[in-house]
Amino acid sequence: MSRVEWELFYNKFITYKGYQVALEGLVVTLEIAVFGLLIGIVIGTLIALIKMIPKEHRVARFFSAVCDVYVAIFRGTPMVVQLLIGWFVLLPSLGLQLNSVTVAICVFGMNSGAYVSEIMRSGIQAVDSGQLEAARAVGLGYWPAMMRVVVPQGVKNILPTLGNEFITLIKETSVVSFIAVVDVTKAFRQIGDSNYSYIIPYLMLALVYLVLVMLISLLVRLMERRLHKGDRHS
Amino acid sequence: MIDIRDLYKSFGSLAVLRGVSTTIHNGEKVAVIGPSGSGKSTLLRCMNLLEEPSAGEVWLDDRLLTRPDPYFYPEVMRASRTYASMMAQTTAATADEQILQRIRGERLLHRHEGRAFRTALAAVEEKSRLDINRARQRMGMVFQHFNLFNNMTVLQNLTLAPVQLKLKTREQAEQRGMELLERIGLADKRDQYPSTLSGGQKQRIAIVRALAMNPEVMLFDEPTSALDPEMVGEVLDLIKQLANDGMTMVIVTHEMGFAREVADRVLFMEDGNIAEEGTPAALFSSPKNARTQEFLSKVL
């Protein structure tokens, strides 16, 4: 890291207002991660609910199988491939006019839905089966027992893991430039491109992600501590 | 009154209950003893359908809790396509094979029979079956591991079911809950969470949680097995109080002294069957069955 490189970076970043591009990129990154997670939570909750339906009915088994296929597809293919298919295959073939950020949000949302559903399923499964039995034994039906006793305890397992899912999403968004989205990664790359000096922009980029992730994991840990205040002794 | 008729339960190819029949009369206190793996807990859990029996029926007074067992209804079996061939198939030589065949036969009937059979079975069900949630409101259950709702305070544990099922208003349920907590001397714990309580306290609260529904029958599944020795007494005392109040109860237990003191009748289970039953005096002092003698000589 010579002085020249620092000067080039400073020149581009401050004097020529490169930080504006970087900030805009950062906003796009957060936008995709936040809305992606929100969509993911909606889809994931839906899938988890469907999977919770007792498998006695044929209809329940059918929908459960559909969910299995969905989860298998989104967990079994790389994020980049999903983005490319969304942007270059689905969008034109459905004849939709959407900007690339919207497409990125949708793809990340659907992808994260698959993971979130698994997080929720395992979080609820981790609740001791005696809790459901006790709730059924006092005469509550299956759904009231789940909603009043099992799910609230499952949420305790789920929330911190959702925080981790958010962190994963933030880092994964760095591939969205594949479909021409200018996120924070693309922004720093442009800064590097402008004077063919990449060392400092890329190290800075790493630092930006690192600080972001550390901030979020701090929040997650605080949340976790608050959630488990009640059961220190168990 | 709980009437158990020829009850079978298998987990895979392991037959845990092998044709158990018995009747628990109102006001009766029945202790179920026996070596582990003999099916005591499974029998108890079948009584409120936490475990679905593979064959046989459980009745609460004059209403059916389990789905009807087609074998008991000639009119249903006459509607069956496979009945004749199944009856002809009693090739099973050993008792084990007969039991597995009985269970398998039941499963095949439910799965593969035609419309006539289903209609006949549905008619029986329509006539006598009681909604399981209704039935469970009349049968309190106490678990080995307490299973208090961890996400609720002690008082909320007691009021959840009566309020949720609209049997009481919140105020009524809380009032009744506090009465029950006072009875066991834990009124000051009303706003604590279960994780802060001792095992004995948890189990006593689990017992009054069941009582909050004013059940006709109480089912106890090894209520003291997970407790530290010094806490066993307080839980047994509470169960004794209930017994003295005339509550009908079924108690699966390893506490022989307690069974002898409280029970009107003791069932000794062995290999998924009731090997011997009788009054505590008769069964504990002069057991007739060789396995009962062996078991008692080990535990007494």
Interface residues (C-beta under 8 A of the other chain):
Chain A: D128 G130 Q131 E133 A134 A135 R136 A137 V138 G139 L140 G141 P144 R148 V149 P152 Q153 G230 D231 R232 H233 S234
Chain B: N48 L50 N133 R134 R136 Q137 M139 G140 M141 F143 H145 N147 L148 F149 N150 N151 M152 L160 A161 Q164 L165 Y193 P194 S195 T196 A206 R209 A210 M213
